[in-house]
């Protein structure tokens, strides 16, 4: 396992950084707790994400496609409240980094 940042800095993004990203932040916190990964999860807008120095960015595909290279892990979601679907995408991405 590669040394992962502790806590992991995670950013949940949406277009404006308000309602949707807040919901996604809560879903992401649930998944990371279930995986046993200490994380600081913030929510914000897409423009902030480009310079946030996050370890992981989670957001809708229409936004994350603009963030290539902004974080070591970028995960897209379709349903902001589907924690099982988020875990199915996040787990392999974290494993690939050696963080899980």
C-alpha positions as a printed Julia matrix, in Angstrom:
100×3 Matrix{Float64}:
   0.0    0.0     0.0
   1.29   3.44   -0.93
   1.29   6.03    1.8
  -1.97   7.88    1.44
  -2.48  11.36    2.76
  -3.98  11.33    6.24
  -6.61  12.57    6.21
  -7.41  12.27    2.53
  -8.46  15.64    1.1
 -11.64  15.04   -0.9
 -13.66  17.57   -2.85
 -17.28  17.05   -3.93
 -18.08  19.37   -6.84
 -21.01  20.63   -8.83
 -21.56  23.59  -11.11
 -22.22  26.17   -8.41
 -20.91  24.43   -5.3
 -24.15  24.61   -3.39
 -26.95  22.06   -3.03
 -25.84  19.18   -5.22
 -22.25  19.21   -4.0
 -23.46  19.25   -0.39
 -25.54  16.12   -0.99
 -22.58  14.5    -2.75
 -20.3   15.45    0.15
 -22.55  13.62    2.61
 -22.7   10.53    0.37
 -18.92  10.59   -0.05
 -18.39  10.87    3.71
 -20.62   7.81    4.2
 -18.64   5.76    1.69
 -15.23   6.78    3.03
 -16.29   5.99    6.61
 -17.47   2.57    5.46
 -14.09   2.01    3.76
 -12.29   3.1     6.94
 -10.49   6.0     5.26
  -9.97   9.16    7.31
 -10.92  12.08    5.08
 -11.63  15.77    5.09
 -14.49  16.17    2.61
 -15.42  19.61    1.32
 -17.96  20.71   -1.24
 -17.46  23.5    -3.72
 -17.88  24.57   -7.34
 -16.01  23.38  -10.39
 -13.83  26.48  -10.71
 -12.52  26.07   -7.15
 -11.74  22.41   -7.83
  -9.13  23.28  -10.43
  -6.88  24.82   -7.79
  -7.97  23.02   -4.62
  -4.99  20.64   -4.33
  -7.35  17.77   -3.5
  -6.38  14.1    -3.38
  -9.79  13.01   -4.68
 -12.46  14.89   -6.62
 -15.97  13.47   -6.89
 -18.59  14.97   -9.18
 -20.95  14.59  -12.08
 -19.31  13.58  -15.37
 -20.22  16.83  -17.08
 -17.99  18.58  -14.55
 -15.23  16.09  -13.83
 -14.31  15.9   -17.51
 -12.92  19.43  -17.07
 -10.65  18.36  -14.21
  -8.11  16.04  -15.83
  -4.95  16.2   -13.74
  -6.5   18.32  -10.96
  -6.26  15.43   -8.46
  -4.69  11.96   -8.37
  -8.2   10.46   -8.25
 -11.25  11.84  -10.03
 -14.51   9.89   -9.8
 -17.73  10.56  -11.66
 -21.18   9.82  -10.3
 -24.63   9.68  -11.84
 -26.76   9.65   -8.69
 -25.59  11.83   -5.81
 -27.35   9.78   -3.13
 -26.44   6.28   -4.36
 -23.65   5.38   -1.96
 -23.29   1.84   -3.35
 -22.65   3.18   -6.86
 -20.16   5.72   -5.55
 -18.34   3.03   -3.6
 -18.22   0.84   -6.73
 -16.36   3.65   -8.54
 -14.31   5.0    -5.66
 -12.96   1.7    -4.3
 -11.08   0.67   -7.48
  -9.73   4.19   -7.97
  -8.34   4.23   -4.42
  -6.95   0.71   -4.85
  -5.19   1.81   -8.05
  -3.45   4.57   -6.09
  -2.51   2.06   -3.4
  -4.61   3.96   -0.87
  -6.95   1.08   -0.01
